[in-house]
Amino acid sequence: MEETTPGGRRPTMADVAKRVGVSRALVSLVFRNQPGAGEETRRRVLEAADELGYRPDSAARLLARGRSRTIGVMLTLHQPFEADLVEGVYPEAERLGYDVLLSASAPGRDESKAVEALLSHRCEALILLGSTASIARLDELGRRSAVVVIGRTARGANVDSVHTAEGKGVRQVVNHLVELGHRHIAHIDGGKEPGAAERRRAYRAAMRRHQLTEEIRVVPGAHNEDAGIAAGRLFLSEERLPTAVFAGNDRCAMGLLHTLGRAGIDVPGEVSVVGFDDSHLSHLSHIDLSTVRQDAVRMAEHAVRFVVERLDDSTLDPREAVLDPKLVVRGTSAAPPSATGSAGPDDCRCSPRGHRAGH
């Protein structure tokens, strides 16, 4: 049973030494598993520590040696895929003997503040999720601590990076939709979000490869639901809906699904929708989103190993891990209406514009 010390303060090593009747130095040897204490003394010290509720302050010992063995993770709130990445960081960090500290960027708290908070708490390595920092800023951070960015390239900065082969994933999306019979395939762009530029370029290249250059359409957006909602409203205001939409990420796709659903548009009967990330929300039965899977666990494991290896050897050249994506076909993608006889390729999907605009 845990006891309290006078005044209810936290038990110390001196309290353990007093309980056993030995010196503090001898107690310290026991907790550091060093020679100098007999087995009986060692047993009594551990029993006394357990009775008092004393736990060695490993953080204090590490800091005294100039090490915190803590990895700071900067993330963006409301991004389900980043939550999946964090879940992958914890077990790998624990396996390698490191603690994890989180700091989020949010409205009113930019990425720089989130990162500086981690450094002020003596994190000796940083894993940046969804970072939009410039190469110069990343290079500066990389010279202050071990840094890895997940979800984007960082060539030219003294940091490591882990990301998916964006182009390969996008090619799988466009190939899938074209094989189903789609030609009118639009892309909702992710703006300046990590990976967005690569996805945009890959979409254009894949459409050209299928001789669909005249069908290329990039709608400005972002990696959030609002962008998908706005794009959906834009599509609904026009004479003809695209038969398929490749959204910048799953959150954007979900916003689009919301708008189309409220307008009575059948997905995938009238419009197919494909996302990117395969976040845990896309698996839900009422969403059932076709999307590109990024392996969050493997990405997280690579990132943790990179920063730990860099802590052991700061002279390592910057490294880049590029993981293969995989298209996951679910219930939001199917053949276009023209392929099933529902409508001609140039029809306006049957529903009058005025009816749609009223939703």
N, C-alpha and C positions, 0 to 999 in steps of 0.2 A: 504494500500500500504506500502510495506517494505521500511523503511528509512535507511540511512547509518549514522554512527557515524563519528566524525572528524577523518580524515586519512583513512576512509574506514575500520576501524578495526571492529571485531566482537562485537555486543552489549553485554553489561554486565548487571548484576543485579543492579549495581550502576547507570547505564544509565536509567533503568526503574524507579528506585527510584527518580532520579532527574526529570524525565518527570512528574511523578505523584505528586512530592513534599512531599514524605514521606521518612522514613528512609530505609536503605538497609535491616535492620533486619526485618522490617514489610513486605517488599517484599518477603523475604525469608520465612516468615510464610505463606504467600499466596501460594507460589509454593510448600511448603511442606504440604499444606492443614491442617495447624495447627490453633487452635483458637487464637484470638488476633487481628483479622482484621474484620471490619464490612463488610456487604455485598456490600455497595456502594464502599468502598475502594478496596475490592477484585475485583469488576467489573472493576474499573479504572486501577488497576494494570495489569489485564489480557489484557485489551484493549491496554494499552501502550506497553506491551510486544509484542502484535501482530503487532502493528504499526512499532515498531523498528526491528521486526524480531528476537527477543530474544527467545532462547530456553534453558530451564534449562539443565545444563551439568550433566545429571544423572550419567554418567560414573565417573566424578570427585567426586561426592558425594559418590558413592559406594566405590571407591578406598580409600577415606578418612576414610571409615568405615572398610577397609580391605577386601572389596568384589568387584569383578568386574562383577559378574553375567554373565560371558562369558564362553561358552563352546568351546574349541578348537577341531577342527576335522582334523585329519591327514588322507590324502587320497593319492592314487596313480594315477598319470595321465594316461589317455587312458584306464581306466577300466570302461566300461559303467555301470556295476552293482554298482560300488561305487558311480557313479553320481546319480543313482536311490536311493541309501541309503541317500545321502546328501539331496535330495529332501524331504525325509521323516523326516530328523532331524529338518529342519527349522520350520515347523509348530508346532511340539511338543515342541521344545525349546521356541518358542514364547508364546505358551499357558501357559507354566510354568514360564514365565517372564525372560527368558535368551536370550542373544544374541549369535550368532555363528560366529566364526572366522575360516577360512580354511587355511591350510598349506599343500602343496603337496610335496611328495617325487618324484624325477625324476632323470634321469642320471646326475651325478655330484652333486646331493643334496640328500643324503641318508635319511633314516627314522629318524635317530637321530637328524639331523639338522632341519628337518621339525618339530619335536616335541619340540626341544629346542626353536625354534622360537615362538611357541605357548605359552610356559611357560614364555618367556621373555616379551610377550605382556599381561601378567597378567591373562591368562586364568586360571580359578580355577578348571576346570575339563577338561578331555581329552577323546575323542572318537577316537579310532584308527581303521581305515579301512585297511584291507589287510596287517596288521602288520606281519612282519617276525622276530620280536625281540625275543631274548631268554627269557626264563622264568625268569632268574635272572634279566635281564634288565626290564622286565615288573614289577617285584616285586619292583624294585628300584623306578620306576616311580609311582607305586601305593602308595608308602610311601611318595611321594612328593605332590600328588594331587589325586583327585578322577578320576579313570581311568576305561574305559570299552573297550574291544576289540570286534570287530564284525567280524565274519567269521572264527573263530578258537576257540579252547579250550585254557584255560590258567591256568589249574590246577597247584597249587603250587605257584602261584603268588598272591599277595594281590590286585587283580583287579577283576572286574566282566567281564563276557563274554556273548555274544549273537551269536548263530550260528544255522545253520540248522542241522537237523538230517541227516548228510551226508550219512550214511550207508543205511538209509531207502530210500533216493532218488536214490542211485545207484542200489539198489535191484529192484526198480520200472523200471529202465532203462533195466536191464538185463532180468527181467521177460517179459517185453514188447517185446524185440527183440526175445527172445526164443519162446514166444507164436506166433510170426509171422513166425517162422520156421528157424531162424538164429542159426548157430552153430559157424561159424568163426567170432567171435566178438572180435575185438582188442580194446585196451584202450590206448589213448594218455595221458601219465602221466603229472601231473602238477609240477613235481620236488619238490622244497621246498616252493612252493606257499601255502598260507593258505588254508586248507581243502584238499590239494592234497593227503597227506598220508592217510587220512580217506577214500577218494574216491578210491584210489588204493587198499587198504585192502578190501574194500567192493566189489569191482569188482572181485577180486580173490575169495572171499568167495562165491559170488553169482554164479560165473561160476562153482565152485566146487559143490555147492548145486544142480545145474542142470546137474551134472555129465559131465561137459565139461572141466575137468582139463587139458586135453591134448590140448585144444584149447586156453588156457590162453595165452595172448600176451600183454605185457606192453611195449609200445614204449616211451622212454624218451622224455620229452617235457617241456612245461611251459604254463602258462595261457595267451598266446598271439597268434596273427595270425602267426608269424614266425614259431612257433612250429607246428601249423597245416599244414603250407605249407611244412615244412621239412618232416613231417610224410607222407604227401600225396606223395611227391616225392619218399620216401622210398617204399611205397606200390606199386607205379607205376613201380618201377624198378624190382619188383619181379614177379615170374611166376604166382602167384595167388593173387588176391586182397581179402582182408577180405570182407565178405558180409555185415558186419556192423562195425561201429566204434563209440565208446563212447569217446568223446573228454573231456578233463579235465574241460573246461568251454566253454562258447559261443564264445569267441574270438578265441580260438583254433579251434573250429568247423568251424568258418567262414574262417579261413585260409585253412583248409582242403577242404571245399567246393570250394574255389577259384581254388586250384590246380586240383581237380578232374574235375571241369567244363572246365578248359582250356585244359585238356587232352581228353575231349569228353566223359568222364565217366558219365553215367546217374545216378543222385541221385533223388529218391531212387531205380530206376530200377535195377541198378547193385550194388550199395553200399548205405546202409542206414547210416545216420549220426545223432547222438544225442549229444546235449551239456548239459551244467549245468549252471544255473543262471536265465534264462529267462529275460535277460536284454532287454531293450526297442528295441534294434536293431534286436533281434530275431523275433520280431513280424512283421517286414516289409514283405510285400507280396513277394518280389523277393528273400527273404531269407527263411521265413516260416519254421523256425527251430524247430524241436522236441527237447525239452529240459526239464530240471527239474526246476520248479519254486521255487525260494526262495522269501519269502514275504518281500520285501525291506522295505515297510512302517511299518509293525509290528516290524521288527528287529530294525529299527531306533527308533521307539517309546519306545521299551524296553530299548535301550541303553540310551536314554535321561533320562528316569525315573530312571534308575539305578544310573547314576552319580548325579542326583539331590538329590535322597534319601541318597546317600553316603555323599554328602556335608552337609546334615542335621544331619547325624549320622555316623561319621567316624568309629564307633566301629562295624559296620555291618560285618558279615562274608562274604567272597567272594561268589557271586551268579552266577549262570549259567542258562541262558534261552535257551532252545533247541526247535526250531520251526519245525513243520512238513513241509516237502517239498511236491510237487505235480508234477507228470509227466504231461507235456503238449504235446500231440501228434499233430504234424502239418505235413507238407508236405515232410519232409526229411527222414521219416522212413516208410517202407512197407515190404511186404514179400520178401524174397530173390529170385533170379532168379530160383533156383531149385524148389521153391514152385509154380512158375507160368509157368514152362515148358520152360523157356528161356535157361537154361543151367544146366548141372549136377553139383553136389556139388563140384567136384574136377576140373571143367573146369577153364580156365584162363580168364574167362569173355569175350571170343571171340576176343577182340582187341589184335593184336600182340604186344609183348613187344617193338619192335623197333618203332612202330607207336606211342605208348604212350610216350616213352622216348624222342621223338622229340618235344614234346610240353613243 
